[in-house]
Amino acid sequence: MRETSGKGARRRHKQYARCYSFGVAALGGLSLLSPARAVMPNPVTVPFSSDWMTMEFPGGHGPLGEKLMWEHTRLADPKVQTEAREATSKHRAAGLAPLWEMSWDGPDASGLGLSEWTAWKRAHPHYLLRDRDGHSPADPYYADAISAAMPFDPADLPPGMASGVRNDWDLHQLLGFARATGASGYFAADKYDLGWAWHMTTDRWDFNPRMIGAFRSYLRQPVPGATPQAQANWIVKNRFSEWTDFICQSIAVRHTQLQPRLRAMGIAHPMVAFQIDFNVTANRIKGLDMRMIEARSRYGEVLKRVEMQADPGRPPQDRSLSPSFFGLFAARAPGVMHGGQMTSLHPDMYASLGLVGFPKPLADSNAPRDPEAEEYARKYVTQQWLGVG
């Protein structure tokens, strides 16, 4: 990492790669590049941030469980469903694609739907995430995670299915949510956008014996080892690329299986959007390979939003990184729309400057601010927007 030049460079700063949900910039600041070789509709309509929106539906803002188990929320009331559909119809008539938001698939968020979802997962421990030694995550926030490719028992699958995986169950439940609300799709944030979480990689997770068995079928060859631990170590040493493909394929299915079913329900322009780490290579070992999503999707129905913003948990990136990372994304999967979640002159930006040596300017507009920090922020935002756009 080179030293950032100029008066604002107080010290060398470390580059962080945390993935938080950043609601302030979730809809704004999308700089979209049209793909060079994608099969595009005619005429081409590029959905800028003014063409789609996220909505808060009954059941709360964000938590995944309240979408997967919406029957346990106020949305189970037909009157509430009617109100939700009226709201989405109004936005759609105005030219907006109303999306619901899904994130925070953990026990620490609140809400009726989430509590049922957490209870359901804990009643099915044989589905839960495991490392190579067979342990679940120590952090309870991640301890009850279930992989997208996890084979489910027939009793837990949608009616009429004799075999299937979590993706199949998710699809059934999310279609029910879409029918109840009339929404056009979803925006996925923390823990539902990637395989498991921003810090969980395919060399460490998910070596649940059921997943190893599913991988054996995917690989069409035996997986040597007398124990799940021995099999996991063999996979990482001998078939790591194929294993990562296996995990990435399941996430590609997650983000592309809903749109065709929504079209069949009469939704003219379904969309799935999700945030993504700015490091192209790191995304793959976290379960997200955009080339696989590109191969499975129609142009205009998937939007990836690259996290490049400065906020209290992330310092401003080195000035060369935003355009270079954005260009790598465009080259890797040009058939998928992508947008930049970029920095704006917002209190969160000013707070981030404390991570690179400035005194933290307060969010209070009446408080005195550091003139050098103000100048640095203005120049940084201008450079990032011009470089990416």
C-alpha positions in Angstrom: 0.0 0.0 0.0 1.5 3.3 -1.0 1.5 6.4 1.2 -1.5 8.7 0.5 -0.1 12.0 -0.7 -1.2 15.5 0.2 -1.8 17.5 3.4 -4.3 15.0 4.6 -1.8 12.2 4.8 -1.1 12.0 8.5 0.1 8.4 8.5 0.0 5.2 6.4 -3.3 3.4 6.9 -4.2 -0.2 6.8 -6.8 -1.4 4.2 -9.8 -3.1 5.8 -12.2 -5.4 4.0 -15.1 -5.5 6.4 -18.6 -5.9 4.9 -21.3 -4.0 6.8 -24.7 -3.1 5.6 -24.5 0.7 4.9 -28.1 1.9 4.7 -27.2 5.5 4.0 -25.6 4.7 0.7 -27.6 1.6 -0.2 -29.6 3.4 -2.9 -27.4 6.3 -3.8 -24.0 6.5 -5.6 -24.4 3.8 -8.1 -22.1 4.2 -11.0 -23.0 1.6 -13.5 -20.9 0.2 -16.4 -22.7 -1.3 -19.4 -21.0 -4.7 -20.2 -19.0 -5.0 -23.3 -20.2 -8.4 -24.4 -23.4 -9.1 -22.6 -26.6 -9.9 -24.5 -28.6 -6.8 -23.6 -32.2 -5.9 -24.1 -33.2 -3.5 -26.9 -33.6 -0.7 -26.0 -31.1 -0.9 -23.2 -32.4 0.4 -19.9 -29.7 0.8 -17.2 -31.3 0.9 -13.8 -29.7 3.7 -11.8 -30.4 4.2 -8.1 -33.5 6.2 -9.0 -35.1 3.2 -10.7 -35.2 0.8 -7.8 -35.7 1.0 -4.0 -35.8 -1.1 -0.9 -38.9 -1.1 1.2 -39.6 -1.9 4.8 -42.3 -4.5 4.9 -44.2 -5.7 8.0 -41.8 -7.9 10.0 -39.0 -5.2 10.2 -36.1 -4.0 8.3 -33.5 -6.5 7.0 -33.5 -9.7 9.1 -33.6 -12.7 6.9 -35.7 -14.8 9.2 -38.6 -12.4 8.9 -38.7 -13.0 5.2 -38.1 -16.8 5.3 -40.7 -17.2 8.0 -43.0 -14.3 7.1 -46.0 -16.4 8.1 -45.1 -15.7 11.7 -45.1 -11.9 11.3 -47.9 -9.4 10.8 -47.7 -10.1 7.1 -49.7 -13.3 7.7 -52.8 -11.0 8.0 -54.5 -10.7 4.6 -55.3 -7.0 5.3 -51.6 -6.3 5.8 -50.8 -8.2 2.6 -53.2 -6.0 0.7 -51.6 -2.9 2.1 -48.2 -4.2 1.1 -49.3 -5.0 -2.4 -50.9 -1.5 -2.8 -47.6 0.1 -1.7 -45.5 -1.9 -4.2 -48.0 -1.3 -7.0 -47.8 2.4 -6.4 -44.0 2.4 -6.5 -44.0 0.2 -9.6 -46.5 2.5 -11.4 -44.0 5.3 -10.7 -41.3 3.3 -12.5 -39.6 1.9 -9.4 -38.7 -1.7 -8.8 -39.6 -2.3 -5.1 -37.2 -4.7 -3.4 -37.1 -6.2 0.1 -33.9 -6.2 2.1 -32.4 -9.4 3.7 -29.5 -9.5 6.0 -28.3 -10.3 9.5 -29.0 -14.0 9.5 -28.2 -14.3 13.2 -29.7 -14.6 16.7 -28.9 -11.1 17.9 -31.4 -9.2 15.8 -35.0 -8.9 17.0 -38.3 -9.8 15.5 -40.9 -12.5 15.5 -39.9 -14.1 12.2 -36.2 -14.2 13.2 -36.9 -15.9 16.6 -38.8 -18.7 14.8 -36.1 -19.0 12.2 -33.4 -19.2 14.9 -35.4 -21.8 16.9 -35.9 -23.8 13.7 -32.2 -23.9 13.0 -31.3 -24.8 16.5 -33.8 -27.7 16.4 -31.9 -29.0 13.3 -28.3 -29.1 14.5 -27.3 -31.6 11.8 -27.6 -28.8 9.2 -25.4 -26.3 10.9 -22.1 -25.0 9.7 -18.9 -26.9 10.7 -15.2 -26.3 10.3 -12.6 -29.0 9.3 -12.5 -30.2 12.9 -16.2 -30.5 13.1 -16.7 -27.5 15.3 -19.3 -24.8 14.9 -18.3 -21.1 15.0 -17.5 -19.9 18.5 -19.4 -16.7 17.9 -23.1 -17.3 18.5 -23.9 -14.9 15.7 -22.5 -17.4 13.2 -23.0 -20.6 15.1 -26.4 -21.4 13.5 -25.6 -20.7 9.9 -26.8 -23.2 7.3 -25.1 -23.5 3.8 -27.1 -22.9 0.7 -26.2 -26.4 -0.7 -27.0 -28.2 2.6 -29.2 -31.3 1.8 -32.4 -31.1 3.7 -34.5 -34.0 5.0 -37.7 -34.7 3.0 -39.8 -33.6 6.0 -38.1 -30.1 5.8 -38.5 -29.6 2.1 -41.4 -27.8 0.3 -44.5 -29.9 -0.4 -44.0 -32.4 -3.2 -40.2 -32.5 -3.0 -38.5 -35.8 -2.1 -34.9 -34.4 -2.2 -33.4 -31.0 -2.2 -31.2 -28.5 -0.4 -31.6 -25.2 1.6 -31.8 -23.2 -1.7 -35.0 -25.1 -2.5 -36.6 -24.3 0.8 -35.5 -20.7 0.6 -37.0 -20.3 -2.9 -40.4 -21.7 -1.7 -40.5 -19.3 1.3 -39.3 -16.2 -0.6 -41.9 -16.8 -3.3 -44.5 -16.8 -0.6 -43.1 -13.5 0.6 -43.2 -12.1 -2.9 -46.8 -13.1 -3.4 -47.8 -11.5 -0.1 -46.1 -8.2 -0.9 -46.0 -7.9 -4.7 -42.3 -7.0 -4.5 -39.9 -7.4 -7.5 -37.1 -9.1 -5.7 -34.6 -8.5 -2.9 -31.4 -6.7 -1.9 -29.1 -9.0 0.1 -26.6 -7.7 2.6 -24.5 -9.1 5.4 -24.4 -12.9 5.6 -26.9 -13.6 2.7 -24.8 -12.0 0.0 -21.8 -14.4 0.4 -21.4 -18.0 1.4 -21.6 -17.4 5.1 -19.9 -14.2 6.2 -17.2 -11.8 5.1 -14.5 -13.5 7.2 -15.5 -17.1 6.5 -13.6 -18.8 3.6 -14.0 -22.1 1.7 -10.8 -23.5 3.1 -12.3 -23.4 6.6 -16.0 -24.0 6.3 -18.5 -25.8 5.6 -17.3 -29.3 6.3 -20.5 -30.6 7.8 -20.6 -34.3 6.9 -23.8 -33.7 4.8 -22.0 -31.1 2.8 -19.0 -33.5 2.2 -21.5 -36.1 1.0 -23.1 -33.6 -1.4 -19.7 -32.7 -2.7 -18.9 -36.3 -3.3 -21.9 -36.5 -5.5 -21.0 -33.2 -7.2 -17.4 -34.5 -7.8 -18.6 -38.0 -8.9 -15.8 -39.7 -7.1 -15.1 -40.9 -3.6 -13.7 -38.5 -1.0 -11.0 -40.5 0.9 -10.8 -40.4 4.7 -12.1 -42.5 7.6 -13.5 -39.4 9.4 -15.1 -36.1 8.3 -11.9 -34.3 9.5 -9.7 -36.5 7.3 -12.1 -36.0 4.4 -12.1 -32.2 4.9 -8.3 -32.1 4.9 -8.1 -34.2 1.8 -10.6 -31.9 0.0 -8.6 -28.7 0.9 -5.3 -30.4 -0.2 -6.5 -32.1 -3.3 -9.8 -30.7 -4.6 -9.9 -27.1 -3.2 -10.7 -25.5 -6.6 -13.6 -27.9 -7.2 -14.8 -27.5 -3.6 -14.8 -23.7 -4.0 -16.7 -24.2 -7.3 -19.3 -26.3 -5.4 -19.9 -23.6 -2.8 -19.9 -20.8 -5.4 -22.4 -22.6 -7.5 -24.8 -22.8 -4.6 -24.6 -19.1 -4.0 -25.0 -18.5 -7.8 -28.2 -20.5 -7.6 -29.4 -18.5 -4.6 -29.1 -15.2 -6.4 -30.6 -16.4 -9.8 -33.3 -18.9 -9.0 -35.9 -16.3 -7.9 -36.1 -14.1 -11.0 -37.6 -16.7 -13.4 -40.3 -17.6 -10.9 -41.2 -13.9 -10.3 -41.5 -13.5 -14.1 -43.9 -16.4 -14.2 -45.9 -14.6 -11.5 -46.3 -11.6 -13.7 -43.5 -9.4 -12.3 -42.2 -7.7 -15.5 -38.7 -6.7 -14.3 -37.6 -8.9 -11.4 -34.3 -8.0 -9.8 -31.9 -9.4 -7.2 -29.2 -7.1 -5.9 -26.5 -7.7 -3.3 -23.4 -6.1 -1.9 -20.0 -7.5 -2.6 -16.5 -7.1 -1.1 -14.3 -4.8 -3.2 -11.6 -7.5 -3.5 -12.5 -9.5 -6.6 -10.3 -12.6 -5.7 -11.4 -12.6 -2.0 -15.1 -12.9 -3.0 -14.5 -16.3 -4.7 -13.1 -17.9 -1.6 -16.0 -16.5 0.4 -18.4 -18.3 -1.9 -19.3 -15.7 -4.5 -18.0 -16.1 -8.1 -19.7 -13.5 -10.4 -18.8 -15.6 -13.5 -21.2 -18.3 -12.3 -23.9 -15.8 -11.6 -23.4 -14.3 -15.1 -23.8 -17.7 -16.7 -27.1 -18.3 -15.0 -28.8 -14.8 -15.2 -30.4 -12.5 -17.7 -28.8 -9.1 -18.2 -30.6 -6.5 -16.0 -31.9 -8.9 -13.4 -28.8 -9.0 -11.2 -27.0 -6.1 -9.7 -23.9 -6.4 -7.6 -23.0 -3.4 -5.4 -19.3 -3.1 -4.7 -18.6 -1.7 -1.2 -16.0 1.1 -1.5 -17.4 3.6 1.0 -15.5 5.1 3.9 -17.4 4.8 7.2 -16.6 4.5 10.9 -15.4 0.9 10.5 -13.4 1.5 7.3 -10.9 4.1 6.4 -10.8 5.8 3.0 -9.3 3.4 0.4 -6.0 4.2 -1.2 -6.9 6.6 -4.0 -5.9 4.1 -6.8 -7.9 1.2 -5.5 -11.5 2.3 -6.2 -11.2 2.6 -10.0 -8.8 -0.4 -10.3 -11.1 -2.8 -8.3 -14.2 -1.5 -10.1 -12.4 -2.2 -13.4 -11.5 -5.7 -12.4 -15.2 -6.4 -11.6 -16.2 -5.2 -15.0 -13.7 -7.4 -16.7 -14.5 -10.5 -14.6 -18.2 -10.7 -15.3 -19.2 -8.0 -17.9 -22.6 -9.5 -18.3 -23.7 -8.5 -14.8 -24.5 -5.0 -13.9 -22.5 -3.6 -11.1 -22.5 -0.4 -9.1 -20.2 1.3 -6.7 -21.2 2.0 -3.2 -19.1 5.1 -3.0 -18.2 7.7 -0.4 -20.2 10.9 0.0 -19.8 14.0 2.1 -21.7 12.4 5.0 -21.0 12.3 8.7 -19.8 8.7 8.3 -17.1 9.8 5.9 -15.9 12.5 8.3 -15.9 9.9 11.1 -13.8 7.6 9.0 -11.0 10.2 8.8 -10.2 9.4 12.4 -8.8 6.1 11.1 -6.2 7.8 8.9 -4.9 10.3 11.5 -7.4 13.2 11.5 -9.2 14.2 14.7 -12.7 12.8 14.2 -15.0 15.6 13.1 -18.3 15.4 14.9 -21.5 14.7 13.1 -23.1 17.8 14.7 -23.2 20.5 12.0 -22.6 23.2 14.6 -19.4 21.6 15.9 -16.0 23.0 14.6 -14.3 20.9 12.0 -10.7 20.4 11.0 -10.2 22.4 7.7 -7.6 20.0 6.5 -10.1 17.1 7.1 -12.7 19.0 5.1 -10.4 19.6 2.2 -9.2 16.0 2.2 -12.8 14.7 2.2 -13.8 16.9 -0.7 -10.8 15.9 -2.8 -11.2 12.3 -1.9 -14.9 12.1 -2.8 -14.3 14.0 -6.1 -11.4 11.7 -7.1 -13.3 8.5 -6.2 -16.4 9.4 -8.2 -14.4 10.6 -11.2 -12.1 7.6 -11.1 -14.9 5.0 -10.8 -17.5 6.7 -13.1 
